[in-house]
Amino acid sequence: MTGSPRRTPGVAAPARRQPAPGAGDLPEAEEKTRAVRAMFDTIAPRYDLVNRLMTFGMDVGWRRRTVRALGLPAGSAVVDVACGTGDLGRELRRRGLRPIGADLSAGMLAAGDPTIGRVQADAANLPLADAAVDGATCGFGMRNFSDLPAVMAEIARVVRPGGRVALLDVATPAGILHAGHRLWFEHAVPVIGGLLSDAAAYRYLPRSVAYLPEPPVLLAMVRAAGFSGVNRHVLGGGVVQLVTGTRAGPPEPGAGRGEPARR
Ligand SMILES: C[S@@+](CC[C@H](N)C(=O)[O-])C[C@H]1O[C@@H](n2cnc3c(N)ncnc32)[C@H](O)[C@@H]1O
């Protein structure tokens, strides 16, 4: 499902992101959306395997941390934006939460766990009513979106006031880890991905980091979308970042039931 993104009422639309420095010839806008969807359709069957190998299994712990950071009680409805094969959804369910996955790629959804509720949808146009859920997660999705501020505004629209957001993505470590991480991420990962899955996709992966705004810009974007108490935590020695926040505004009676939008 695609379409023009809807903005959160009362929240100014954040300025559209400029092309990321170093993005070079990376695609933008509709061309990016098409390329990203096709790429994930292609790598879906072996996505989980390559993920485990290239993170030495640490991605499991990062997802656990993401779900814990929501701090929501059991029974809360949580939309997992760009859910892929559903790793975060499984972790949400394991913690007693009620996940609803949304992803653009039919291939990723088909390769995932069929027992987790999910829908094929663009993150910038979620098929959920305003304030329908108690929280939102997004694992390694942010750098793949064509219009990140629009996705943030859409997440803010569907999360009830007082609800929580936890956004996980890659980061670039500083200091001593920087060189080792570059070697691994920019050279080893494309080789492993090429052997087990699709070489072009795993060459794109390290380059796609250029789409992510610098931390202060990313945090400002999340705040501008309507979240308060926005924080950034680095995990795995700085190779991953977790951004958390609370949907600003007074709680609405009856919110957070995870109801689909009537459109
Ligand atoms: C790196 S995978 C992450 C999957 C999963 N969240 C995880 O933690 O493993 C990125 C996912 O973002 C999805 N995606 C990219 N652009 C999207 C969009 N505009 N709307 C919804 N999903 C999108 C892709 O299809 C893919 O499944």
The ligand as an SDF file (V2000), in Angstrom:
LIG
                    3D

 27 29  0  0  0  0  0  0  0  0999 V2000
   16.6960   -4.3800    7.1690 C   0  0  0  0  0  0  0  0  0  0  0  0
   15.0500   -4.9310    7.0700 S   0  0  0  0  0  0  0  0  0  0  0  0
   14.5590   -5.0090    8.7660 C   0  0  0  0  0  0  0  0  0  0  0  0
   13.4770   -6.0190    9.0490 C   0  0  0  0  0  0  0  0  0  0  0  0
   13.1210   -6.2110   10.5150 C   0  0  0  0  0  0  0  0  0  0  0  0
   12.5530   -5.0230   11.0900 N   0  0  0  0  0  0  0  0  0  0  0  0
   14.3040   -6.6510   11.3330 C   0  0  0  0  0  0  0  0  0  0  0  0
   14.5490   -6.0780   12.4030 O   0  0  0  0  0  0  0  0  0  0  0  0
   14.9870   -7.5960   10.9140 O   0  0  0  0  0  0  0  0  0  0  0  0
   14.2320   -3.4830    6.5000 C   0  0  0  0  0  0  0  0  0  0  0  0
   12.7810   -3.7140    6.1780 C   0  0  0  0  0  0  0  0  0  0  0  0
   12.1880   -2.4470    5.8590 O   0  0  0  0  0  0  0  0  0  0  0  0
   11.1760   -2.6840    4.9080 C   0  0  0  0  0  0  0  0  0  0  0  0
   10.8290   -1.4060    4.2850 N   0  0  0  0  0  0  0  0  0  0  0  0
   11.6230   -0.6140    3.5490 C   0  0  0  0  0  0  0  0  0  0  0  0
   10.9580    0.4890    3.1660 N   0  0  0  0  0  0  0  0  0  0  0  0
    9.7120    0.4040    3.6920 C   0  0  0  0  0  0  0  0  0  0  0  0
    8.5770    1.2350    3.6670 C   0  0  0  0  0  0  0  0  0  0  0  0
    8.5770    2.4060    3.0160 N   0  0  0  0  0  0  0  0  0  0  0  0
    7.4770    0.8370    4.3260 N   0  0  0  0  0  0  0  0  0  0  0  0
    7.4580   -0.3420    4.9900 C   0  0  0  0  0  0  0  0  0  0  0  0
    8.5080   -1.1870    5.0470 N   0  0  0  0  0  0  0  0  0  0  0  0
    9.6300   -0.8110    4.4100 C   0  0  0  0  0  0  0  0  0  0  0  0
   11.8160   -3.6960    3.9730 C   0  0  0  0  0  0  0  0  0  0  0  0
   10.8780   -4.3410    3.1520 O   0  0  0  0  0  0  0  0  0  0  0  0
   12.5070   -4.6110    4.9760 C   0  0  0  0  0  0  0  0  0  0  0  0
   11.6800   -5.6890    5.3550 O   0  0  0  0  0  0  0  0  0  0  0  0
  1  2  1  0
  2  3  1  0
  2 10  1  0
  3  4  1  0
  4  5  1  0
  5  6  1  0
  5  7  1  0
  7  8  2  0
  7  9  1  0
 10 11  1  0
 11 12  1  0
 11 26  1  0
 12 13  1  0
 13 14  1  0
 13 24  1  0
 14 15  1  0
 14 23  1  0
 15 16  2  0
 16 17  1  0
 17 18  1  0
 17 23  2  0
 18 19  1  0
 18 20  2  0
 20 21  1  0
 21 22  2  0
 22 23  1  0
 24 25  1  0
 24 26  1  0
 26 27  1  0
M  CHG  2   2   1   9  -1
M  END
$$$$
